[in-house]
Amino acid sequence: MRSSKKIGEILVSKGLITEEVLNLTLKEQKNTGEFLGEILLRHNYINDKDLIKVLSEQFGFPVIDLENKYIDINLFDNFSKNLIFDYYVIPIKKDDFSIVFAIHNPLDAWAMQKAQEEAGGFKVKFVLATKKEIEKVIDRYKKYKFK
């Protein structure tokens, strides 16, 4: 279920950050334009697993553990390198009607729209994974494809 709370409010209510940390990072966000979660990760205020859980609560997307999931990396060939390598949006499952993409940032509307467009007539579903997990899958694809 999607929450109407902002990510910072959820993190504070769960005791993952303090109000002071939230205010500091919100100021930095105003200056840099970065996503709040990225700032919090960069300063090690939270870890990527906590961020994904909170984003899942906020946006209602399920979380997937890519480390323990078989992914047919041949699916990558059907999508642009820009979508995969630059935006870390990876196709992880496809059937006759739908494609499931793993994303790490549900706030990146452009990347999600691009995935929708590239999916053609397929129904698109999104799941959340950490950026590190997505990077590992992409690295595996690069080793396989560009050996």
C-alpha positions in Angstrom: 0.0 0.0 0.0 1.3 3.4 -0.9 2.0 5.9 1.8 1.2 9.6 1.7 4.2 10.4 3.9 7.4 11.7 2.4 10.5 9.5 2.5 12.2 11.7 5.1 9.1 11.5 7.4 9.1 7.7 7.1 12.8 7.4 7.8 12.4 9.6 10.9 9.3 7.8 12.1 11.2 4.4 11.9 14.1 5.9 13.8 16.5 5.4 10.8 17.5 9.1 10.8 17.0 12.0 13.2 15.2 15.3 12.4 18.6 17.0 12.4 19.9 14.6 9.7 16.8 15.1 7.7 17.1 18.9 7.8 20.7 18.8 6.9 20.1 16.6 3.9 17.0 18.6 2.8 19.3 21.7 2.7 21.8 19.8 0.6 19.1 18.5 -1.7 18.0 22.1 -2.3 21.5 23.0 -3.4 22.3 19.9 -5.5 18.9 18.7 -6.8 19.8 15.1 -5.9 17.3 12.7 -4.6 17.1 12.7 -0.8 17.8 8.9 -0.6 21.0 9.3 -2.7 22.3 12.0 -0.4 21.5 9.9 2.7 23.3 6.9 1.2 26.4 8.9 0.1 26.8 10.2 3.7 26.2 6.7 5.2 23.2 7.9 7.2 21.2 4.9 5.9 22.0 1.7 4.1 20.6 0.7 0.7 18.4 -2.1 2.1 16.7 0.4 4.5 16.2 2.9 1.6 14.6 0.3 -0.6 12.2 -0.9 2.2 11.1 2.7 2.8 10.7 3.4 -0.9 8.6 0.3 -1.1 6.4 1.5 1.7 6.1 5.0 0.1 5.4 3.8 -3.4 3.8 0.4 -3.0 6.3 -1.5 -5.2 7.4 -4.9 -3.9 11.1 -5.5 -3.0 13.1 -8.2 -4.7 16.4 -9.7 -3.7 18.3 -10.0 -7.0 21.2 -11.9 -5.5 19.0 -15.0 -5.1 17.0 -14.7 -8.3 17.7 -16.2 -11.7 17.6 -13.6 -14.4 17.7 -14.3 -18.1 20.2 -11.6 -19.1 19.3 -12.3 -22.7 16.3 -10.1 -22.0 18.6 -7.1 -21.9 19.1 -7.3 -25.7 15.5 -6.1 -26.2 16.1 -2.8 -24.4 18.3 0.2 -24.9 21.7 0.4 -23.3 20.8 3.8 -22.0 17.9 2.4 -20.0 20.0 -0.3 -18.5 23.5 1.2 -18.1 22.6 4.8 -17.3 19.3 4.5 -15.4 19.8 1.0 -13.8 16.4 -0.2 -15.0 16.7 -3.9 -15.9 14.2 -6.4 -17.2 14.1 -9.4 -14.9 11.1 -11.4 -16.2 8.9 -11.6 -19.3 5.9 -13.6 -20.2 3.4 -13.4 -23.0 1.7 -10.3 -21.5 4.0 -8.5 -19.2 7.6 -7.5 -18.4 8.9 -6.9 -14.9 11.6 -4.3 -14.5 13.8 -3.9 -11.4 14.5 -0.3 -10.5 16.2 1.3 -7.6 14.6 4.7 -7.7 10.9 5.0 -8.1 11.2 8.7 -8.2 12.9 8.7 -11.6 9.8 9.2 -13.7 11.8 9.5 -16.9 13.4 6.1 -16.5 10.1 4.5 -15.7 8.4 6.1 -18.7 11.3 5.0 -20.9 10.8 1.4 -19.7 7.1 1.7 -20.5 7.8 2.9 -24.0 10.5 0.3 -24.7 8.1 -2.5 -23.5 5.9 -1.8 -26.5 2.4 -3.4 -25.9 3.5 -5.4 -22.9 2.0 -4.6 -19.4 4.9 -3.2 -17.3 5.4 -4.0 -13.6 8.1 -2.5 -11.4 9.9 -4.0 -8.4 12.5 -2.4 -6.2 16.1 -3.7 -5.7 19.2 -2.0 -4.4 21.4 -0.2 -6.8 24.3 -2.5 -5.8 22.2 -5.6 -6.7 21.2 -4.1 -10.1 24.9 -3.1 -10.8 25.9 -6.7 -10.1 23.4 -8.0 -12.6 24.5 -5.4 -15.2 28.2 -6.4 -14.6 27.3 -10.1 -15.2 25.6 -9.1 -18.5 28.6 -7.1 -19.6 30.9 -10.0 -18.9 28.7 -12.3 -20.8 28.0 -10.1 -23.7 31.3 -8.3 -24.2 33.8 -11.0 -23.3 
